[in-house]
Amino acid sequence: MSANVETMFYTRVTPWHGLGTRVEEAPGSKEALALAGLDWQVIQKSVLTEDGQSIDGFKANIRDRDGQILGVVTERYKVVQNEDAFAFTDQLLGEGVVYETAGSLQNGRRTWILARLPQRYIISGDEITPYLVFMNSHDGTGAIKAAMTPIRVVCQNTLNLALSTAKRSWSTIHTGDIQGKMKDARNSLLYANRYMGELGKAVDELQQIRLSDRKVYEYINALFPLADGATDQQKKNLLKLKEDVKMRYFEAPDLRQVGKNGYRFINAISDFATHARPLRASTNYRENLFARTVEGNAMIDRAYQLLRAA
């Protein structure tokens, strides 16, 4: 069981370490808020010294349900309540959005929402399901973040490519005009159709990039460079990683009908980045992987850059 996950719900398939409330059908926002254990408010109180003197310029963020101290923040910090996060997602995605999973980490200090959009997209013969991830923190250490995360259904690979023509993510700190910033986010992520349309164009372009086996090896070597002075064990580990990627490119069952092209390569890299277990797996490595979906995965982005530069 994960040490970081506090409460969560999930639909059908058990995630991570099996923690949380299982539901058969993805709920709407009001039910999801309760199922995820996020139906609480953050209140702010003054920070006092041991002798009762108030410390100017700082507030304590406290969970109203149980008095859990979430963090100490400056007085400029603006709280974004959990219900506000769900309301934002509802308004951004529109009618028919459902929530696949949501919950809190680190005793409520961080929260997340994963929403599935109602639209169904077929891109170059593949079914792609778009999701939106919303992550928030109540301890003052992180920004408010939202990101598009398209998933190739047949293999659950992440395809949130860094496109120059459509914005995939947005973030802001907890200060200033939060409501205004949230409105700007809706405009900048407006709406999922824009990103998915541009993703479709990118996939078509990737399919036009024909790859020889030699070129595939070159790209894999570029993605896994050998550091100067590497030890024998590091060389062995690097070779193991590269062989794993080659297997995913040449032998993955879901890619048998895909030609030897850039789209196949991106899926192989995404499969590795999304599903491969690290050589040294930390207790919370799956949660860390999920958190990186907000920013995009650096390895997938690098592979996309290599292909575009070809």
C-alpha positions in Angstrom: 0.0 0.0 0.0 1.3 3.4 -0.9 2.4 5.6 1.9 1.4 8.7 0.0 -2.1 8.0 -1.1 -4.6 9.1 1.6 -8.0 8.6 0.0 -9.2 8.0 -3.6 -11.7 6.2 -5.7 -11.2 4.5 -9.0 -13.4 2.9 -11.7 -13.2 -0.8 -12.4 -9.5 -1.4 -12.8 -7.4 -1.2 -9.5 -4.7 1.4 -9.8 -1.3 1.6 -8.0 -1.5 -0.4 -4.8 -5.2 -1.1 -4.7 -6.1 1.6 -2.3 -9.5 3.4 -2.5 -13.2 2.8 -3.1 -14.0 0.8 -6.3 -17.0 1.9 -8.4 -18.3 0.3 -11.5 -19.3 3.4 -13.4 -17.5 6.8 -13.5 -19.5 9.3 -11.5 -20.3 13.0 -12.0 -18.5 15.7 -10.0 -20.7 15.8 -6.9 -20.6 12.1 -6.3 -16.9 11.9 -7.2 -16.1 14.6 -4.6 -17.5 12.4 -1.9 -16.2 9.1 -3.2 -12.7 10.5 -3.4 -12.9 11.7 0.2 -12.4 15.3 -1.0 -15.6 16.7 0.5 -13.8 19.0 2.9 -12.8 22.6 3.0 -9.5 24.4 3.6 -9.7 27.1 6.3 -7.0 29.5 7.2 -5.9 30.5 10.7 -3.2 32.7 12.1 0.2 31.3 12.9 1.2 31.9 16.5 4.4 31.6 18.5 4.6 29.5 21.6 3.6 32.4 23.8 0.6 33.3 21.6 1.9 36.1 19.5 0.7 36.2 15.9 3.3 35.9 13.1 2.5 38.5 10.6 2.4 37.6 6.9 1.7 33.9 7.3 -1.4 31.6 7.6 -1.9 28.0 8.3 -4.0 26.0 5.9 -6.1 23.6 7.9 -8.6 20.9 6.8 -11.9 21.6 8.5 -12.9 18.0 8.8 -10.2 16.9 11.3 -7.9 19.9 11.9 -5.1 18.4 9.8 -2.5 21.1 9.2 -1.8 21.0 5.4 0.9 23.7 5.3 2.0 27.2 6.3 1.6 29.8 3.5 2.0 33.5 3.0 -1.0 35.7 3.4 -0.9 36.3 -0.4 -1.8 32.6 -0.9 -5.3 32.0 -2.3 -7.1 28.7 -1.5 -8.6 26.7 -4.4 -11.1 24.4 -2.7 -11.6 20.9 -3.9 -15.1 21.6 -5.0 -13.7 24.5 -7.1 -11.4 22.2 -8.9 -14.3 19.9 -9.9 -16.3 22.9 -10.9 -13.5 24.1 -13.1 -13.3 20.7 -14.8 -17.0 20.6 -15.3 -17.1 24.0 -16.9 -14.0 23.3 -19.1 -15.1 20.0 -20.5 -18.9 20.6 -20.7 -21.8 18.2 -20.6 -21.1 14.5 -20.2 -17.7 14.6 -18.4 -17.2 11.7 -16.0 -14.5 11.2 -13.4 -12.3 8.1 -13.6 -10.3 8.7 -10.4 -9.6 11.4 -7.8 -8.1 11.6 -4.4 -5.6 13.1 -2.1 -1.9 12.5 -1.3 0.3 13.2 1.7 -2.6 13.6 4.2 -4.5 16.1 2.0 -1.5 18.3 1.0 -2.0 17.4 -2.7 -5.1 16.4 -4.6 -5.8 15.2 -8.1 -8.7 14.6 -10.5 -8.7 12.5 -13.7 -11.7 13.2 -15.9 -12.6 11.4 -19.1 -14.1 13.4 -21.8 -17.4 12.3 -23.4 -16.0 12.5 -27.0 -14.7 9.4 -28.8 -11.9 10.1 -31.3 -10.6 7.8 -34.1 -7.2 9.0 -35.2 -5.6 7.1 -38.1 -7.7 4.0 -37.2 -6.8 4.1 -33.5 -9.3 4.9 -30.8 -7.9 7.7 -28.6 -9.7 8.7 -25.4 -8.9 12.2 -24.1 -8.6 12.8 -20.3 -8.0 15.9 -18.4 -5.8 15.8 -15.2 -6.2 18.6 -12.6 -3.7 18.7 -9.7 -3.7 21.1 -6.8 -1.8 21.5 -3.6 -2.9 23.0 -0.3 0.6 23.2 1.4 2.1 26.0 -0.6 4.7 23.9 -2.4 3.0 23.4 -5.8 1.0 25.2 -8.4 -2.5 24.6 -9.7 -2.1 22.5 -12.9 -4.3 21.1 -15.6 -3.4 19.1 -18.7 -4.8 17.2 -21.6 -3.8 13.5 -21.5 -4.9 11.5 -24.6 -4.7 7.7 -24.2 -4.5 5.2 -27.0 -7.2 2.7 -25.9 -5.7 -0.5 -27.2 -2.5 -0.3 -25.2 -3.2 2.6 -22.7 -0.2 4.5 -24.0 -0.1 8.2 -23.2 0.0 10.5 -26.3 0.1 14.0 -24.8 2.7 15.2 -27.3 4.1 18.7 -27.0 2.5 20.3 -30.0 3.5 23.8 -31.1 -0.1 24.4 -32.5 -2.2 23.6 -29.4 -1.6 24.0 -25.7 -1.7 20.8 -23.6 -1.3 22.2 -20.1 -1.7 25.2 -17.9 -0.4 26.1 -14.5 -0.4 29.0 -12.1 0.6 29.8 -8.5 -1.9 30.4 -5.7 -1.7 34.2 -5.7 -3.4 37.1 -7.3 -6.8 36.9 -9.1 -7.3 33.1 -9.0 -10.8 33.2 -10.5 -9.4 35.3 -13.4 -6.6 32.9 -13.9 -9.0 29.9 -13.9 -11.0 31.7 -16.6 -7.8 32.2 -18.6 -7.0 28.5 -18.2 -10.4 27.6 -19.7 -9.6 29.8 -22.7 -6.1 28.5 -23.1 -7.2 24.8 -22.9 -10.3 25.6 -25.0 -11.5 23.1 -25.7 -10.2 19.6 -25.8 -11.3 19.4 -29.5 -8.6 21.9 -30.5 -5.8 19.8 -29.0 -7.3 16.5 -30.3 -7.6 18.0 -33.8 -4.0 19.0 -33.8 -2.9 15.7 -32.3 -4.6 14.0 -35.3 -2.6 16.0 -37.7 0.6 15.1 -35.8 -0.2 11.4 -35.9 -0.8 11.6 -39.7 2.6 13.3 -40.0 4.3 10.7 -37.9 2.9 7.9 -40.0 4.5 9.5 -43.1 8.0 9.3 -41.5 9.3 5.9 -42.7 12.0 4.4 -40.4 14.7 1.9 -41.3 15.7 -0.5 -38.5 19.1 1.3 -38.4 17.3 4.6 -37.9 15.3 3.2 -35.0 18.6 2.0 -33.3 20.0 5.5 -33.8 17.0 7.1 -32.1 17.1 4.7 -29.2 20.8 5.4 -28.7 20.1 9.1 -28.7 17.4 8.7 -26.1 19.7 6.5 -23.9 23.2 8.1 -24.2 26.1 6.4 -22.4 27.6 8.8 -19.9 31.3 9.4 -19.8 33.0 7.2 -17.2 30.0 4.8 -16.9 30.6 1.7 -14.9 30.2 -1.8 -16.2 26.9 -2.1 -14.3 25.6 1.2 -15.7 26.5 0.0 -19.2 24.7 -3.3 -18.5 21.6 -1.4 -17.2 21.5 0.9 -20.1 21.7 -2.0 -22.6 18.8 -3.6 -20.8 16.7 -0.5 -21.1 17.5 -0.2 -24.8 16.7 -3.8 -25.5 13.3 -3.3 -23.7 12.5 -0.4 -26.1 13.5 -2.4 -29.1 11.2 -5.2 -28.1 8.3 -2.8 -27.7 9.0 -1.4 -31.2 9.5 -4.6 -33.1 7.4 -7.1 -31.2 4.4 -5.3 -29.5 1.2 -7.1 -30.6 -0.8 -3.8 -30.8 1.7 -2.4 -33.3 1.8 -5.3 -35.7 -0.6 -3.6 -38.1 1.3 -0.3 -37.8 4.1 0.2 -40.4 7.7 0.9 -39.4 7.2 4.6 -39.1 7.3 7.5 -36.6 3.9 6.7 -35.1 5.0 3.2 -34.3 8.2 4.6 -32.7 6.3 7.1 -30.6 4.0 4.4 -29.3 7.0 2.2 -28.4 8.6 5.0 -26.5 5.3 5.9 -24.8 4.7 2.2 -23.9 8.2 2.1 -22.3 7.8 5.5 -20.5 4.3 4.7 -19.3 4.5 1.0 -18.4 8.1 -0.1 -17.9 9.1 -0.8 -14.3 12.2 1.1 -13.3 15.4 -0.9 -12.6 15.1 0.5 -9.0 11.5 1.1 -8.3 10.7 3.4 -5.4 7.6 2.8 -3.3 5.7 5.6 -5.0 7.1 5.4 -8.5 3.6 4.9 -10.1 2.3 8.0 -8.4 5.3 10.0 -9.6 4.7 8.7 -13.1 1.1 9.8 -12.9 2.2 13.2 -11.6 4.4 13.6 -14.7 1.4 13.3 -17.0 0.6 16.9 -16.1 3.9 18.3 -17.5 4.2 15.7 -20.2 6.8 12.9 -20.3 10.3 14.2 -21.2 11.3 11.0 -23.0 8.2 11.0 -25.2 8.7 14.7 -26.0 12.3 14.1 -26.9 11.4 11.2 -29.2 8.8 13.4 -30.9 11.5 16.1 -31.4 13.9 13.6 -33.0 11.3 12.4 -35.4 10.3 16.0 -36.4 13.9 16.9 -37.0 14.3 13.9 -39.4 
